[in-house]
Amino acid sequence: MSRTNFDQLLQAGCHFGHLKRKWNPAMAPYIYTERNGIHIIDLHKTVAKIDEAADALKQIAKSGKKILFVGTKKQTKDVIAEKATSVNMPYVIERWPGGMLTNFPTIRKAVKKMANIDKLMADGTFSNLSKRELLQVTRQRAKLEKNLGSIADLTRLPSALFVVDVLKEQIAVREANRLGIPVFGIVDTNSEPKNIDFIIPANDDAKDSVEVILNACCTAIAEGIEERKVEKADEKAAEAQDEAEAEEAKPKRAARKARKEEDAAEAAAPAEEEAPAAE
């Protein structure tokens, strides 16, 4: 069963592409027609592509890996933050920090710096600072929080990138391509789909369009996370059962061992008695 349908996408305005003169010819397979100088996206293909992307995202989440959501457009960043947070995934909705993936250790240092500032504030180390110095530290902390606060829990490179508007976020896409990280992207008619591993052809400007696609994808991610929890619980239960069975088997093994020792002792006893008679 599809995670979305034609009517949902149509109502959300996912079919509206860009002006015909701004199109990228590589998007021709996903364009249904042109109306009033605007390209119309084939939503039947969008439905199929959303299902394909959602299944792949579910498997990534099921394996316990992180998916980084990226989208810095003003009209969609609140939706991205809300949906990513709902499945406990990192996201970037402010300016993309250049080298965030290709120079990840440096980004981690900045995140650790933010954590150190919090620690020093909590233990009262900064209480002796002047107002000016304290203000500088506070501003620095606020800047780090704004740009990197949403990736504070990202301790290693993400296993996938979900990008809203691959044209605007092309630096992020290039970094992911360079590192071999699969890219899921909402691709409009003016974008280049060549470097996107999972293409979702749809309007990437409208809030409703982005929201309906993210709903489907994040639901799949949540399913993957839940299945992982169930599998872990089953594994723990199986381990506990094996341990219990092993504990139950210990007395039986001890009894068998004792019986074998008794039998061996009984078998050896006649031989010892016969030895003097033979002399």
Secondary structure, 3 states (H helix, E strand, C coil): CCCCCHHHHHHHCCCEEEEHHHCCHHHHHHEEEEECCEEEECHHHHHHHHHHHHHHHHHHHHCCCCEEEECCCCCCHHHHHHHHHHCCCCEECCCCCCCCCCCHHHHHHHHHHHHHHHHHHHCCHHHHCCHHHHHHHHHHHHHHHHHHHHHCCCCCCCCEEEEECCCCCHHHHHHHHHHCCCEEEEECCCCCCCCCCEEEECCCCCHHHHHHHHHHHHHHHHHHHHHHHHHHHHHHHHHHHHHHHHHHHHHHHHHHHHHHHHHHHHHHHHHHHHHHHHC
